[in-house]
């Protein structure tokens, strides 16, 4: 009996010593999309899984998707859980959010008179054109440049 308890305690302590911490962050995307010719249906923004190189653009987890209600947006998200987010916001920005070359943004347009048919526009926004801001609650804001669709 005591050998079983000892083994259980040993395994329990080992799990705590070798486990990786999992953290998440609250952050938001903001920006503006101008379009005179069509109504935008949805916008696809890079997820933290993609920004921290846990997924690639071919995976569904690479994007946060939401309906665009107006041409301006400010949308809050919670990152995936990862040990990569167990640091100060500026370090997260420098190590992950600024390390990719381009932010791939996709926008869908519902085609008139074609039920269920959408046209997709894909943009690669260079990271140098994106602004990053940290508010007083340590929330990261990713500010995209204005996008003009014609």
N, C-alpha and C positions, 0 to 999 in steps of 0.2 A: 504494500500500500504506500509506504513512504517513498519507494522508488518511483511509483507512478506520479505522485505529487511532485517530486523533484524534477522529473522529466517534463511535466506540464509547466512548471514554473520556469524551467530553463528555456523551453520553446517560447513561452510568453515574453520573457525578457529579451530573447533574441529577436523577436519580431519588432519590438520597440527600438532596439539598437540599430537595426539595419533597414528600417522603413524610411521612405522618402516623404518629406513633408509635402502636403498638397495645399496649395493656396489658390485663391482666385481674386480677381480685381473687378471693380466696377469701373466702367469707362463709357464714353459715348462718342458717336460719330456725329458731325454736323456738316452741313453744306447746303448748296443751292444748285438746282438743275433747271435750266431755262429751255423750254420747248414750246414753239408756237404752232408746230405742224401736227402734233399728236398728243394724246393723253398718256402719260406714263402710268404703267400698271404697278410694277414692282421694281425695287432696287435691291441689288445683291452686293453686300460689302464684305471685305475680307474678315474672316473670323480670327480669333486669337489662336486657334489651332493652326491656321495657315501662317499667321504672322510669327509664331514661335516655331515654325517648321515641323509641326506634328502631323500635318496633312499637306497634300498638294492640291492644285486647282481642279483636279478631276474628281475629287471627293466631295460629297454633299456637305460634310462638316466644315468645308473651307469658306462657307459664306453664311452671313446673317441675312435673312430675307424678310422684307416687310413691304407693305403697301405704301405708296407715296401719296399722301393726302393733299399736299400742296408742293410748290416748287422748292420751298425751304424745308429742311428737316433737322432735327436734333433728337437722336434716338439713343437711349441708354441700353447697355448690354452688360452681362456678367460673363467673364471669361470662362473658359474651360478650367478644370482643376488641374494644376500642374505645379511641381516644385519650382518651375521657371518664374512663377509669379510671387515667390516668397522673397521679395526685395522692395526697395523704395521705388516709387513711381518713375523717377528720372532714370534709374538704372534699367527699368523695364523698357522705357522708351528707347534708350541708347542701345541696349543689347538685343532687342527683338523688333520693336516697331519701326526703327530706322534702318535695320539691317537688310531689308529686302529692297530690291532695286525699284520696283513699281508696285503700286496698289492696283490690283485688277478690280474694276467696278463693272457690274453688268446692270443694264436697265432693260426692262421689257415693256413693249408697247402692245396693247390689244389691237389687233387688226380689225378695222371696220368691216362689217358685213361678212365676217369669217368667224363664226362661233368657235371659241377654244383655240384660235390660232394667234400666236404671238410672234413679234419680231424682237430679236435680242440685239442690243448694242453693247459692245465691250470696249472699255477704255483702260489704258494703262497709264496711271498717273504717277509720274516720278516722285519718289519720296522727298526730293528737294522742294517740291511745290506744296507739300503738306505741312501744316503747322501743328504743333503739339503743345498742349496747355495742361497744367496741373492746378486744380482749384484748391480751395482751403480745406476740403474734405479728402484731399489726396486722390481725387478722381481724375483720370486722364481723359482729355478731350482730343480727339483726332479731327482736325478741321481741314476738310477737303477744299480745294480751289473750286470756283464756280465752273460748272459744266454747261456748255451751250450745245444743244442739239438742233440741227437744222434739217 
